[in-house]
Amino acid sequence: MIYFMRKGITYIPFLFILAYAYKNNVISVEMTTEPIAQGWITTTEAATITDYSITYTRYLANQGLIKAQKVGRDWLINQESLLAYKAQMDTLGPQRHNPWREDLAQQGRGRNKQTSGGNQ
């Protein structure tokens, strides 16, 4: 067994402690397979449905652009919200990259046509 010394204290790696506890029935590990509520999907399922990457799906959730809940370390995505976002982006087409869009100005985002445009 490997021991680590730090300022006179011996540390046994945490993994060995867990293995010992599990072997001696001090702890037990249970995998729960609770069903996900209706209308909520995992990031993997969301990526499959929308052809977005899992990382981009998590980004959308983190930014609040789609409805999502973080459960532990995983995200649960509201399918209706995700499909609405995708439909909006598909409708915008190339305009989704336009910083002068009216909907962005109404939200206080994007560029302001009146104040941008060089030195003032």
KOLLOTI-329467 format. One record per residue: residue number from 1; residue in one letter; x, y, z of N, C-alpha, C in turn. Coordinates in Angstrom, 3 decimals, decimal comma. Example, Ala and Ser with C-alpha at 12.3 -4.5 7.8 and 13.67 -1.06 7.14 Angstrom:
REC     k   r         nu         nv         nw        cau        cav        caw         cu         cv         cw
REC     1   a     13,190     -5,690      7,800     12,300     -4,500      7,800     13,200     -3,300      7,800
REC     2   s     12,850     -2,250      7,080     13,670     -1,060      7,140     12,900      0,030      7,870
END
This chain:
REC     k   r         nu         nv         nw        cau        cav        caw         cu         cv         cw
REC     1   m      0,847     -1,170      0,000      0,000      0,000      0,000      0,894      1,235      0,000
REC     2   i      0,440      2,261     -0,681      1,223      3,493     -0,806      0,746      4,477      0,263
REC     3   y      1,690      5,068      0,949      1,390      6,069      1,954      1,995      7,397      1,530
REC     4   f      1,321      8,480      1,857      1,832      9,806      1,555      2,102     10,529      2,868
REC     5   m      3,195     11,232      2,954      3,546     11,982      4,150      3,374     13,471      3,871
REC     6   r      2,760     14,152      4,811      2,626     15,594      4,705      2,640     16,164      6,105
REC     7   k      3,669     16,877      6,415      3,833     17,506      7,728      3,656     16,513      8,867
REC     8   g      4,224     15,332      8,715      4,226     14,354      9,786      2,960     13,522      9,886
REC     9   i      1,996     13,750      9,007      0,753     12,985      9,047      0,752     12,024      7,860
REC    10   t      0,383     10,783      8,106      0,330      9,788      7,042     -1,075      9,767      6,455
REC    11   y     -1,143      9,917      5,121     -2,420      9,862      4,417     -2,482      8,595      3,575
REC    12   i     -3,528      7,812      3,757     -3,767      6,669      2,884     -4,692      7,175      1,778
REC    13   p     -4,387      6,883      0,549     -5,245      7,406     -0,524     -6,717      7,056     -0,307
REC    14   f     -7,544      7,978     -0,622     -8,974      7,883     -0,390     -9,586      6,657     -1,069
REC    15   l     -9,090      6,303     -2,222     -9,625      5,156     -2,953     -9,460      3,863     -2,159
REC    16   f     -8,323      3,707     -1,493     -8,103      2,509     -0,692     -9,067      2,453      0,494
REC    17   i     -9,353      3,592      1,068    -10,287      3,660      2,192    -11,684      3,258      1,735
REC    18   l    -12,102      3,777      0,594    -13,414      3,423      0,064    -13,504      1,936     -0,263
REC    19   a    -12,456      1,402     -0,889    -12,449     -0,021     -1,235    -12,547     -0,880      0,031
REC    20   y    -11,805     -0,529      1,062    -11,841     -1,262      2,329    -13,232     -1,194      2,947
REC    21   a    -13,833      0,000      2,968    -15,151      0,171      3,569    -16,211     -0,619      2,812
REC    22   y    -16,123     -0,613      1,490    -17,092     -1,361      0,669    -16,932     -2,862      0,887
REC    23   k    -15,683     -3,322      0,924    -15,409     -4,752      1,090    -15,924     -5,261      2,429
REC    24   n    -15,827     -4,447      3,457    -16,236     -4,851      4,799    -17,658     -4,414      5,143
REC    25   n    -18,446     -4,094      4,126    -19,855     -3,725      4,285    -20,071     -2,539      5,215
REC    26   v    -19,111     -1,653      5,272    -19,285     -0,433      6,054    -20,140      0,554      5,268
REC    27   i    -19,964      0,553      3,960    -20,782      1,384      3,084    -21,366      0,505      1,988
REC    28   s    -22,424      0,972      1,380    -22,988      0,264      0,233    -23,219      1,261     -0,886
REC    29   v    -23,203      0,763     -2,081    -23,395      1,598     -3,255    -24,670      1,143     -3,939
REC    30   e    -25,572      2,086     -4,149    -26,824      1,772     -4,825    -26,965      2,692     -6,029
REC    31   m    -27,292      2,110     -7,153    -27,549      2,892     -8,359    -29,054      3,084     -8,447
REC    32   t    -29,484      4,334     -8,494    -30,907      4,590     -8,628    -31,234      4,810    -10,091
REC    33   t    -32,302      4,252    -10,504    -32,765      4,441    -11,874    -34,143      5,082    -11,833
REC    34   e    -34,209      6,201    -11,141    -35,474      6,913    -11,038    -35,851      7,455    -12,407
REC    35   p    -37,107      7,338    -12,769    -37,509      7,871    -14,069    -37,449      9,395    -14,073
REC    36   i    -37,115      9,938    -15,208    -37,061     11,389    -15,362    -38,484     11,878    -15,607
REC    37   a    -38,819     13,016    -15,033    -40,171     13,558    -15,169    -40,525     13,786    -16,633
REC    38   q    -41,788     13,706    -16,927    -42,279     13,874    -18,287    -41,873     15,249    -18,836
REC    39   g    -41,323     15,271    -20,022    -40,933     16,523    -20,658    -39,494     16,926    -20,405
REC    40   w    -38,784     16,195    -19,577    -37,386     16,502    -19,277    -36,500     15,409    -19,868
REC    41   i    -35,392     15,815    -20,479    -34,485     14,871    -21,122    -33,058     15,155    -20,687
REC    42   t    -32,188     14,193    -20,891    -30,767     14,365    -20,556    -30,079     15,147    -21,665
REC    43   t    -28,868     15,603    -21,396    -28,115     16,349    -22,415    -27,778     15,462    -23,608
REC    44   t    -27,560     14,189    -23,377    -27,273     13,268    -24,479    -28,483     13,146    -25,393
REC    45   e    -29,659     12,987    -24,801    -30,875     12,918    -25,603    -31,140     14,229    -26,323
REC    46   a    -30,873     15,347    -25,647    -31,063     16,667    -26,265    -30,136     16,845    -27,463
REC    47   a    -28,908     16,386    -27,326    -27,958     16,487    -28,436    -28,395     15,624    -29,607
REC    48   t    -28,957     14,475    -29,326    -29,435     13,586    -30,390    -30,623     14,207    -31,125
REC    49   i    -31,550     14,795    -30,389    -32,755     15,374    -30,982    -32,421     16,587    -31,853
REC    50   t    -31,513     17,444    -31,383    -31,272     18,734    -32,043    -30,046     18,759    -32,944
REC    51   d    -29,207     17,750    -32,887    -27,924     17,743    -33,595    -26,950     18,789    -33,044
REC    52   y    -27,232     19,325    -31,842    -26,260     20,165    -31,144    -25,315     19,220    -30,402
REC    53   s    -24,134     19,714    -30,056    -23,235     18,891    -29,255    -23,705     18,908    -27,796
REC    54   i    -23,244     17,949    -27,034    -23,587     17,890    -25,614    -23,043     19,122    -24,898
REC    55   t    -21,852     19,540    -25,275    -21,235     20,721    -24,663    -22,066     21,967    -24,933
REC    56   y    -22,533     22,131    -26,175    -23,348     23,297    -26,524    -24,689     23,250    -25,797
REC    57   t    -25,248     22,079    -25,628    -26,502     21,935    -24,893    -26,319     22,364    -23,440
REC    58   r    -25,210     21,960    -22,836    -24,917     22,396    -21,460    -24,698     23,905    -21,397
REC    59   y    -24,055     24,461    -22,429    -23,837     25,911    -22,494    -25,179     26,649    -22,513
REC    60   l    -26,111     26,185    -23,339    -27,431     26,806    -23,408    -28,121     26,768    -22,051
REC    61   a    -28,002     25,645    -21,367    -28,604     25,505    -20,039    -27,947     26,449    -19,041
REC    62   n    -26,631     26,499    -19,076    -25,871     27,344    -18,150    -26,178     28,822    -18,348
REC    63   q    -26,390     29,241    -19,595    -26,666     30,641    -19,906    -28,129     31,016    -19,702
REC    64   g    -28,979     30,034    -19,438    -30,385     30,308    -19,226    -31,159     30,501    -20,525
REC    65   l    -30,601     30,074    -21,632    -31,271     30,228    -22,922    -32,355     29,172    -23,131
REC    66   i    -32,269     28,087    -22,393    -33,299     27,057    -22,389    -33,586     26,703    -20,937
REC    67   k    -34,776     26,169    -20,684    -35,113     25,748    -19,324    -34,364     24,464    -19,008
REC    68   a    -33,705     24,452    -17,866    -32,939     23,281    -17,466    -32,795     23,265    -15,954
REC    69   q    -32,558     22,078    -15,423    -32,297     21,895    -13,998    -31,034     21,077    -13,855
REC    70   k    -30,193     21,473    -12,922    -28,999     20,701    -12,650    -29,302     19,759    -11,489
REC    71   v    -29,145     18,470    -11,749    -29,376     17,441    -10,734    -28,034     16,776    -10,487
REC    72   g    -27,448     17,065     -9,344    -26,101     16,557     -9,081    -25,130     17,214    -10,045
REC    73   r    -24,478     16,397    -10,848    -23,552     16,958    -11,835    -24,133     16,949    -13,244
REC    74   d    -25,369     16,463    -13,377    -26,011     16,320    -14,679    -27,070     17,396    -14,891
REC    75   w    -27,296     17,725    -16,156    -28,340     18,662    -16,532    -29,539     17,898    -17,055
REC    76   l    -30,727     18,313    -16,662    -31,967     17,846    -17,258    -32,547     19,022    -18,038
REC    77   i    -32,847     18,787    -19,298    -33,274     19,836    -20,211    -34,768     19,697    -20,459
REC    78   n    -35,491     20,825    -20,450    -36,896     20,817    -20,793    -37,003     20,694    -22,309
REC    79   q    -37,611     19,619    -22,778    -37,643     19,321    -24,208    -38,401     20,397    -24,987
REC    80   e    -39,496     20,876    -24,456    -40,283     21,907    -25,136    -39,467     23,191    -25,313
REC    81   s    -38,761     23,589    -24,269    -37,928     24,786    -24,322    -36,792     24,631    -25,338
REC    82   l    -36,183     23,461    -25,359    -35,089     23,194    -26,287    -35,570     23,235    -27,732
REC    83   l    -36,708     22,602    -28,000    -37,233     22,594    -29,365    -37,685     23,988    -29,808
REC    84   a    -38,205     24,785    -28,871    -38,577     26,168    -29,186    -37,337     26,989    -29,538
REC    85   y    -36,259     26,805    -28,777    -35,007     27,516    -29,059    -34,473     27,112    -30,434
REC    86   k    -34,475     25,823    -30,729    -33,984     25,344    -32,018    -34,829     25,892    -33,160
REC    87   a    -36,150     25,901    -32,985    -37,038     26,441    -34,014    -36,765     27,922    -34,250
REC    88   q    -36,514     28,675    -33,171    -36,206     30,098    -33,293    -34,904     30,297    -34,064
REC    89   m    -33,885     29,509    -33,742    -32,602     29,636    -34,434    -32,713     29,202    -35,896
REC    90   d    -33,520     28,176    -36,171    -33,726     27,740    -37,553    -34,473     28,803    -38,352
REC    91   t    -35,441     29,482    -37,708    -36,197     30,536    -38,370    -35,300     31,729    -38,699
REC    92   l    -34,419     32,084    -37,783    -33,520     33,218    -38,007    -32,520     32,933    -39,122
REC    93   g    -32,133     31,675    -39,237    -31,140     31,322    -40,264    -29,851     32,103    -40,053
REC    94   p    -29,285     32,691    -41,130    -28,036     33,450    -40,994    -28,169     34,710    -40,129
REC    95   q    -29,408     35,198    -39,947    -29,609     36,405    -39,146    -29,288     36,188    -37,667
REC    96   r    -29,200     34,935    -37,242    -28,922     34,686    -35,823    -27,550     35,216    -35,422
REC    97   h    -26,683     35,458    -36,406    -25,348     35,988    -36,126    -25,279     37,510    -36,274
REC    98   n    -26,392     38,151    -36,582    -26,431     39,599    -36,814    -26,559     40,337    -35,484
REC    99   p    -25,543     41,101    -35,094    -25,610     41,813    -33,806    -26,559     43,011    -33,844
REC   100   w    -27,096     43,373    -35,010    -27,991     44,523    -35,150    -29,465     44,103    -35,126
REC   101   r    -29,751     42,856    -34,842    -31,130     42,374    -34,850    -32,003     43,161    -33,883
REC   102   e    -33,245     43,386    -34,296    -34,179     44,154    -33,473    -34,501     43,452    -32,144
REC   103   d    -34,654     42,136    -32,179    -34,999     41,442    -30,933    -33,886     41,544    -29,902
REC   104   l    -32,634     41,626    -30,351    -31,525     41,807    -29,406    -31,553     43,202    -28,802
REC   105   a    -31,875     44,201    -29,613    -31,950     45,579    -29,113    -33,060     45,713    -28,079
REC   106   q    -34,179     45,033    -28,305    -35,290     45,088    -27,357    -34,932     44,432    -26,026
REC   107   q    -34,035     43,446    -26,068    -33,606     42,765    -24,854    -32,441     43,478    -24,170
REC   108   g    -31,945     44,558    -24,796    -30,802     45,274    -24,239    -29,483     44,592    -24,540
REC   109   r    -29,484     43,739    -25,562    -28,281     43,035    -25,968    -27,925     43,466    -27,389
REC   110   g    -26,851     42,954    -27,908    -26,463     43,284    -29,272    -25,873     44,676    -29,345
REC   111   r    -25,899     45,244    -30,549    -25,328     46,574    -30,749    -26,443     47,583    -30,927
REC   112   n    -26,221     48,782    -30,421    -27,165     49,853    -30,558    -26,815     50,622    -31,829
REC   113   k    -27,736     50,703    -32,770    -27,452     51,348    -34,058    -27,146     52,817    -33,913
REC   114   q    -27,702     53,479    -32,901    -27,543     54,922    -32,750    -26,211     55,305    -32,106
REC   115   t    -25,681     54,478    -31,217    -24,461     54,871    -30,505    -23,206     54,215    -31,073
REC   116   s    -23,332     53,180    -31,904    -22,162     52,515    -32,458    -21,762     53,188    -33,760
REC   117   g    -20,534     52,963    -34,139    -20,118     53,442    -35,449    -18,942     54,392    -35,422
REC   118   g    -18,022     54,187    -34,552    -16,792     54,985    -34,600    -16,702     55,966    -33,455
REC   119   n    -15,777     56,932    -33,608    -15,529     57,910    -32,551    -16,664     58,921    -32,502
REC   120   q    -16,996     59,335    -31,309    -18,071     60,312    -31,162    -17,601     61,485    -30,370
END
